Amino acid sequence: MLKQSLSQKLLQKLSPQQIQFIKLLQMTTADFEERVEQELLDNPALEKGEDEMDPTTFTGSETKKDEFSNEDSLNDDFNTGDSYDNDDFNVSEFLSGDDSSASFKMTDDYGDEEQKEMPIAYQQSFYDFLVDQVHANFEEGIDLQLAMHIVGNIEEDGYLRRELSAIVNDLAFTENISTTEEQLERILTKIQNFDPAGIGARNLQECLLLQLYKKDYGGNKALDLAEKIIADYMEAFVKKHYDKIKSALKINDDDLKGALTEITKLNPKPGQSQSQSVSQYIIPDFTVINEDSVLRVILNSRNAPELKLSHSYSETLQAYDKDAGKDKHLKDAVQYIKQKLDGAKWFIDSVKQRQQTLQLTMTAIVQAQRDFFLYGDEMSLKPMILKDIADKIQMDISTISRVANSKYVQTDFGIYPLKYFFSEGILNESGEEVSNREVKKILSDAIDGESKKKPLTDEALMDLLKEKGYNIARRTVAKYREQLNIPVARLRKEL
C-alpha cells in the first residue's frame, strides 16, 4: 500500500536568466557576436542603438592596474521580474524599473583604428580535385561509376580505409552494381596514380611507397634503398632500430642517412596538401597595455552592439495602461509584449554581467602575473590555479573556468590563451614554490640542446633537474615531456 507523506528539501536551482548568463560567459568574442545578432532577430523588443532616455551605459572599456570596480555583486541572482500569468500588472512600474539594465552600450576600445575585413579566397575542395581527375581519366561507363564510388570513400587525409570487400557490398546494395574486388583493385591502382602522390593508399606503408615509386626515375641509390626500407623493414624504421636495418641490408651510416633523407621528404597525409584549408583567426578578448609600468586591461567590445529596449513596444504598454476598459484581446497582446520586454531586459543584464565578469577576472590575472605582462619572461610566471583567482574576486571556480576557456589576451609579447597563465606549483631545493612551466622550460631547452645521436633519457633529465634544485620523480619528468609533445629518447635518435 502506497504511503503519502510531506517533506521539505533544500535544493539549489539555476534560474533561466542565470543559465543564459553562464552560456554567454563561456562564449568567444566571435560566438558572442553571433549570439547577439541572433537575439536581435528572435526578440523584436531588443534593438541596436543607444537609449536616448537613458544616458547611463556600461562601457566595459578599461581598468587600470589594481582597479576593481565591482559595484554590483556578480553572485547575486537575476531579477526575474513579474510572472507572465499575472494580467493586472503595473505597466508604469514595469517601464520605470532599473534603467541601467534597459540600455547597454559597448564602446570600441580600439579608437579610430581602421577596421578591415579579411578576404576569403576560394579554394577547390579535395573531393572536387579528385573528381576532376576521375572525369579526365575514365570514360562514361561502369569504370567511371566505380571510380567515383572509390573517390567518395577516400578520407580527407587521402587514405582509403574502407575495405574493398565492403565497397563491393555497398555497390550491390545501394547502387545495384555488381562488381568484384579484382575490378575495384584495378580501378584503385589507376586512382593511386592521381595527384597528389600517395592518394588512395590503405595504410602509411603503401602511402610512402606510392610516393617513392613516383619519384624513382632509376639510378638513384638513395631512393632504391628507401623503397627497400619501407617495403621490408617498416617496423624497424618506425621504431628507429637503425642498427638492425644496417645489418640486414649491409649498408653504412652514409647510405642509411641518404635513404632517411628521401623518406623524410614524403608526406604521410597527402590529402592535407590539397584539402581546403579553413583558417580560424583568433580574436583577442582582452588587450593588456604597458604604460610606464602601469598595466591597463582593455576589454575587446568592438564586435558587440549598443543594446536597448524597443520604444515602440514600451509605448504599446503605456497605451494599455491608459486604456480603462482593458479589452481581453488587448490583454493577450500586451502579455506577449511584456514577455518579450522581460526577455530583452534579461539579455541586456546578462551581457552587462558577462562583460563585468570578464573584466574582473582578467584584471585579477594581470595582477597575479604582473612580472610576465611587464617583461614577457616565461620563467617569471607564478604558480596559479583557478581557485586563486576565484578567491581573489569572490566568485565560483566554475565561473573562472568558463572565462578562461577559449579566451585570449593580446600582450606586447604576443597573443596567449588565458589557460596559459594557470599552472601547478612545485617546490625547489630552497623550499620556494615555482611554476611547473619553469621546469618544462628547462626540460625543453635541455632536449633542444642534446646530442641527437645520444638523446637524454627521462632518467638523465631527472638527474639534470636535481642538479638545478628540482627534486622531481622520473614519472613526473615523463608526464611533463608528454605534455610538451616530445617523444621518448629512442624516437628522438638520429644518425
C-alpha positions in Angstrom: 0.0 0.0 0.0 1.4 3.4 -1.0 2.1 5.9 1.7 1.8 9.6 1.2 4.0 12.0 3.2 5.1 15.6 3.1 8.8 16.5 3.2 10.8 19.6 2.9 14.0 19.7 0.8 16.5 22.4 0.2 17.5 22.5 -3.4 19.7 24.8 -5.4 18.4 25.6 -8.9 19.6 27.9 -11.6 17.1 30.4 -13.0 16.7 30.7 -16.8 18.5 34.1 -16.5 21.5 32.6 -14.7 21.7 29.8 -17.3 21.7 32.4 -20.0 24.5 34.3 -18.3 26.6 31.1 -18.0 26.2 30.3 -21.7 27.2 33.9 -22.7 30.1 33.9 -20.3 31.9 30.9 -21.9 31.5 32.2 -25.5 34.4 33.6 -27.5 34.1 37.1 -29.0 33.1 35.7 -32.4 30.4 33.4 -30.9 29.1 36.1 -28.6 28.7 38.5 -31.6 26.8 35.8 -33.4 24.6 35.2 -30.3 23.8 38.9 -30.0 22.7 39.1 -33.7 20.5 36.0 -33.2 18.8 37.5 -30.2 18.2 40.7 -32.1 16.4 38.6 -34.8 14.4 36.5 -32.3 13.3 39.3 -30.0 11.7 42.3 -31.6 11.7 44.1 -28.2 15.5 44.3 -28.4 17.1 46.8 -30.6 20.5 48.2 -31.5 21.4 51.7 -30.6 21.9 53.8 -27.5 18.8 54.6 -25.5 18.4 58.4 -25.6 16.2 58.3 -22.5 19.0 56.7 -20.5 22.4 58.2 -20.9 23.8 55.8 -18.3 25.5 53.0 -20.0 28.1 50.3 -19.2 31.1 50.8 -21.4 33.3 48.0 -20.1 36.2 49.7 -21.7 39.2 49.7 -19.4 40.5 49.2 -15.9 43.9 50.4 -14.7 46.2 48.2 -12.7 44.9 47.2 -9.3 41.4 48.6 -10.0 38.4 46.5 -9.1 35.1 48.3 -9.7 32.6 45.6 -8.8 29.6 47.8 -7.9 27.1 45.1 -8.5 27.6 41.7 -6.8 28.1 39.2 -9.6 27.0 36.4 -7.4 23.5 37.9 -6.9 20.5 36.3 -8.6 19.0 38.0 -11.6 15.8 39.9 -11.2 13.2 37.5 -12.7 10.5 40.2 -13.0 6.8 39.6 -12.8 5.0 36.5 -13.8 3.6 36.3 -17.2 0.4 34.8 -15.9 -0.5 38.0 -13.9 -2.9 40.0 -16.0 -3.1 43.0 -13.7 0.5 44.2 -13.6 1.6 47.8 -13.1 2.8 48.9 -16.5 4.3 52.2 -15.4 6.3 50.4 -12.7 7.5 47.9 -15.2 8.7 50.6 -17.6 10.3 52.7 -14.9 12.4 49.9 -13.5 16.2 50.0 -13.3 17.1 51.9 -16.4 20.7 50.7 -16.1 19.5 47.2 -17.2 17.4 48.5 -20.0 20.2 50.0 -22.0 23.7 48.7 -22.7 26.4 50.4 -24.7 29.7 48.8 -25.5 32.3 51.2 -26.9 35.1 50.5 -29.3 38.2 50.5 -27.2 40.4 50.4 -30.2 39.7 54.0 -31.1 39.6 55.1 -34.7 41.7 52.2 -35.9 40.7 51.2 -39.3 38.6 48.1 -39.3 39.3 45.7 -42.2 37.6 42.6 -43.2 39.8 39.6 -44.0 39.1 38.5 -47.6 38.4 34.8 -48.0 40.0 33.2 -51.1 38.2 30.4 -52.9 40.0 27.1 -52.9 38.8 23.9 -54.6 37.9 21.1 -52.2 39.9 17.9 -52.1 37.0 15.8 -53.3 36.3 18.1 -56.2 40.0 18.0 -57.1 39.8 14.1 -57.3 36.5 14.1 -59.2 38.1 16.3 -61.9 40.9 13.8 -62.3 38.4 10.9 -62.4 36.5 12.5 -65.3 39.8 13.2 -67.1 41.0 9.5 -66.8 37.8 7.4 -67.1 35.2 7.3 -69.9 31.5 7.1 -69.3 30.5 3.6 -68.1 30.9 1.2 -65.3 34.6 2.1 -64.6 33.6 5.8 -64.1 30.9 4.8 -61.6 33.3 2.6 -59.7 36.0 5.3 -59.7 33.5 7.8 -58.4 32.4 5.5 -55.6 36.0 4.8 -54.6 36.9 8.5 -54.6 33.8 9.1 -52.4 35.3 6.8 -49.8 38.7 8.4 -49.7 39.1 10.4 -46.5 40.3 14.0 -46.1 43.8 12.9 -45.3 44.0 10.9 -48.6 43.6 7.4 -47.3 41.1 4.7 -48.4 40.4 2.9 -45.1 37.3 1.1 -46.2 37.9 -2.5 -47.3 37.3 -3.3 -51.0 35.1 -6.2 -50.0 32.9 -3.7 -48.1 32.8 -1.4 -51.1 31.7 -4.4 -53.2 28.7 -4.8 -50.9 28.0 -1.1 -50.8 27.7 -1.0 -54.6 25.5 -4.1 -54.7 23.0 -2.9 -52.1 22.9 0.9 -52.6 23.5 1.2 -56.4 22.6 -2.2 -57.7 26.1 -2.6 -59.3 27.7 -6.0 -59.4 31.5 -5.9 -59.3 34.5 -7.8 -57.8 37.4 -6.9 -55.6 39.8 -7.5 -58.5 37.9 -5.0 -60.7 38.0 -2.4 -57.8 41.7 -3.1 -57.3 42.3 -2.3 -61.0 40.4 1.0 -60.7 42.1 1.8 -57.4 45.6 1.3 -59.0 44.7 3.9 -61.6 43.4 6.3 -58.9 46.7 5.9 -56.9 48.5 7.5 -59.9 46.5 10.7 -59.4 47.9 13.8 -57.8 48.9 14.3 -55.0 51.3 11.3 -54.8 50.2 8.7 -52.2 46.5 9.3 -52.7 44.2 6.3 -52.2 46.7 4.4 -50.0 45.2 2.0 -47.5 48.0 2.4 -44.9 51.1 4.5 -44.2 53.4 2.0 -45.7 51.5 1.9 -49.0 51.3 5.7 -49.0 55.0 6.2 -48.6 55.8 3.6 -51.3 53.4 5.2 -53.8 55.3 8.5 -53.3 58.7 6.8 -53.7 57.6 5.0 -56.9 56.6 8.3 -58.4 60.0 9.9 -57.5 62.1 6.9 -58.6 63.3 7.6 -62.2 66.1 4.9 -61.9 69.7 5.1 -60.9 69.0 6.8 -57.6 70.6 4.6 -54.9 69.1 6.6 -52.0 65.5 6.2 -53.4 66.1 2.4 -54.1 67.3 1.9 -50.6 64.4 4.0 -49.2 61.9 1.8 -51.1 63.5 -1.3 -49.7 63.4 0.0 -46.1 59.8 1.0 -46.3 58.7 -2.2 -48.1 60.7 -4.8 -46.0 61.7 -3.1 -42.7 58.8 -0.7 -42.0 58.5 -1.8 -38.3 62.2 -1.4 -37.6 62.1 2.0 -39.3 59.2 3.2 -37.2 60.9 2.1 -34.0 64.3 3.6 -35.2 66.1 0.4 -34.9 68.8 1.6 -37.4 71.4 -0.9 -36.4 69.1 -3.7 -37.3 68.4 -2.1 -40.7 72.1 -1.6 -41.4 72.9 -5.1 -40.5 70.2 -6.6 -42.6 70.9 -4.5 -45.7 74.7 -4.5 -45.2 74.9 -0.7 -45.6 76.9 2.0 -43.7 75.7 5.2 -42.0 76.0 7.4 -45.0 73.8 5.1 -47.1 71.2 5.0 -44.4 71.3 8.8 -44.0 70.7 9.3 -47.7 67.7 6.9 -47.6 66.2 8.6 -44.5 66.6 12.0 -46.1 64.4 10.8 -49.0 61.8 9.3 -46.6 61.6 12.5 -44.5 60.6 14.4 -47.7 57.5 12.3 -48.1 54.0 13.4 -46.9 52.3 11.0 -44.6 49.0 12.7 -45.2 48.8 13.6 -48.9 45.2 14.7 -48.7 46.0 17.6 -46.5 48.1 19.3 -49.2 45.0 19.6 -51.4 42.2 19.9 -48.8 40.6 23.2 -48.4 42.2 24.9 -45.5 39.8 26.7 -43.2 41.8 29.3 -41.2 40.5 30.2 -37.8 41.5 33.7 -36.8 42.0 34.4 -33.1 40.1 37.5 -31.9 41.7 38.6 -28.6 39.1 39.1 -25.9 41.5 41.4 -24.0 44.5 43.6 -24.6 47.0 44.4 -21.9 48.9 47.6 -22.4 52.1 48.6 -20.5 52.2 52.4 -20.0 55.3 53.2 -18.0 54.9 50.1 -15.8 51.2 50.7 -15.4 49.2 47.9 -16.8 45.9 48.6 -18.4 43.4 45.8 -19.2 41.2 46.7 -22.2 38.2 44.6 -22.9 37.5 43.9 -26.6 34.0 45.1 -27.2 34.2 46.2 -30.8 32.0 43.3 -32.0 29.1 44.0 -29.6 26.4 46.5 -30.5 24.7 49.0 -28.3 21.5 47.4 -27.0 18.3 48.9 -25.8 14.6 48.2 -25.3 12.3 48.9 -28.2 10.5 52.2 -27.6 7.5 51.1 -29.8 7.0 48.1 -27.5 7.2 50.3 -24.4 4.7 52.8 -25.9 2.3 50.0 -26.5 2.4 49.0 -22.9 1.9 52.7 -21.9 -1.2 52.8 -24.2 -2.6 49.7 -22.5 -2.1 51.3 -19.1 -4.2 54.3 -20.2 -7.0 52.1 -21.5 -9.6 51.9 -18.8 -11.6 49.1 -20.4 -8.7 46.7 -20.8 -10.0 44.7 -23.7 -9.3 40.9 -23.4 -7.7 40.7 -26.8 -5.5 43.7 -26.0 -4.5 42.0 -22.7 -3.3 38.9 -24.6 -1.2 41.1 -27.0 0.3 43.0 -24.1 1.2 39.9 -22.2 3.2 38.8 -25.3 4.9 42.3 -25.5 5.7 42.1 -21.8 7.3 38.7 -22.2 9.5 40.0 -25.0 10.4 43.1 -23.0 11.3 40.9 -20.0 13.5 38.7 -22.2 15.2 41.8 -23.7 16.0 43.2 -20.2 17.3 39.8 -19.0 19.5 39.6 -22.1 20.9 43.1 -21.6 21.6 42.3 -17.9 23.3 39.0 -18.9 25.5 40.9 -21.4 26.4 43.5 -18.9 27.3 40.9 -16.3 29.3 39.0 -18.8 31.5 42.0 -19.5 31.9 42.8 -15.9 33.0 39.3 -15.0 35.4 39.1 -17.9 37.0 42.5 -16.8 37.3 41.5 -13.2 38.8 38.1 -14.0 41.4 39.4 -16.5 42.4 42.2 -14.1 43.0 39.7 -11.3 45.1 37.5 -13.7 47.2 40.5 -14.7 47.8 41.4 -11.0 48.8 37.9 -10.2 51.2 37.6 -13.2 52.3 41.2 -13.2 56.0 40.4 -13.9 55.1 38.4 -17.0 53.0 41.2 -18.5 55.8 43.7 -17.8 58.7 41.7 -19.2 57.3 38.7 -21.1 59.6 36.2 -19.4 58.0 32.8 -19.1 60.2 32.0 -16.2 58.6 34.8 -14.2 55.1 33.1 -14.3 54.0 32.3 -10.8 52.1 29.1 -9.8 48.4 29.9 -10.1 45.2 27.8 -10.1 41.6 28.7 -10.8 40.8 28.8 -7.1 43.4 31.6 -6.5 41.5 33.9 -8.9 38.1 32.8 -7.7 39.1 33.6 -4.1 40.5 37.0 -5.1 37.4 38.3 -6.8 34.9 36.2 -4.7 33.4 34.1 -7.5 32.9 30.4 -8.0 35.7 28.3 -9.6 33.4 27.2 -12.4 32.9 30.9 -13.3 36.6 31.4 -13.7 36.9 28.2 -15.6 34.3 29.4 -18.1 36.1 32.7 -18.5 39.5 31.0 -19.1 38.0 28.6 -21.6 38.7 29.7 -25.3 39.6 33.3 -24.3 42.7 35.1 -25.5 44.7 38.1 -24.4 46.9 40.3 -26.6 50.1 41.5 -24.9 53.3 43.3 -26.0 54.8 39.8 -26.4 52.1 38.1 -28.4 48.7 36.6 -28.0 48.2 34.0 -25.3 45.2 31.8 -24.2 44.1 32.6 -20.6 44.8 29.0 -19.7 48.5 29.7 -20.3 48.7 31.7 -17.1 47.4 28.8 -14.9 49.9 26.2 -13.8 50.6 24.0 -10.8 53.3 24.8 -8.3 56.3 22.7 -7.2 58.9 23.2 -4.5 62.5 23.8 -5.4 65.5 22.9 -3.3 65.2 26.1 -1.3 61.6 25.5 -0.4 60.3 28.2 -2.8 57.2 27.4 -4.8 57.7 27.8 -8.5 55.5 27.2 -11.6 55.9 23.9 -13.3 56.3 25.9 -16.5 59.7 26.7 -15.3 60.6 23.0 -15.1 59.0 22.4 -18.5 61.2 25.3 -20.0 64.3 23.7 -18.5 63.3 20.3 -20.0 62.6 21.8 -23.4 65.9 23.7 -23.5 67.8 20.5 -22.4 66.2 18.4 -25.1 66.8 21.1 -27.8 70.5 21.2 -26.9 71.0 17.4 -26.6 73.1 15.3 -28.9 70.6 13.6 -31.3 73.0 10.7 -31.7 72.6 10.0 -27.9 69.4 11.8 -26.7 68.8 12.2 -23.0 66.6 9.6 -21.3 64.0 10.5 -18.7 66.4 9.4 -16.0 69.1 11.7 -17.3 66.6 14.5 -17.5 65.6 13.8 -13.9 69.2 14.0 -12.8 69.7 17.3 -14.7 66.7 18.8 -12.9 68.0 17.6 -9.5 71.3 19.4 -10.2 69.3 22.6 -10.8 67.5 22.2 -7.5 64.2 20.5 -8.6 63.6 17.2 -6.9 61.2 15.6 -9.3 60.5 11.9 -9.9 61.1 10.2 -13.3 57.4 9.6 -13.9 56.8 13.4 -13.4 59.5 14.1 -15.9 57.8 11.7 -18.4 54.5 13.5 -17.7 55.9 16.9 -18.4 57.7 15.6 -21.5 54.5 14.2 -22.9 52.7 17.5 -22.2 55.3 19.2 -24.3 54.6 16.6 -27.1 58.2 15.4 -27.0 58.8 11.7 -27.8 60.9 9.3 -25.8 64.7 9.3 -26.2 64.7 6.3 -28.6 62.4 8.1 -31.1 64.5 11.3 -30.9 67.6 9.5 -32.0 69.2 10.5 -35.3 72.2 9.2 -37.2 
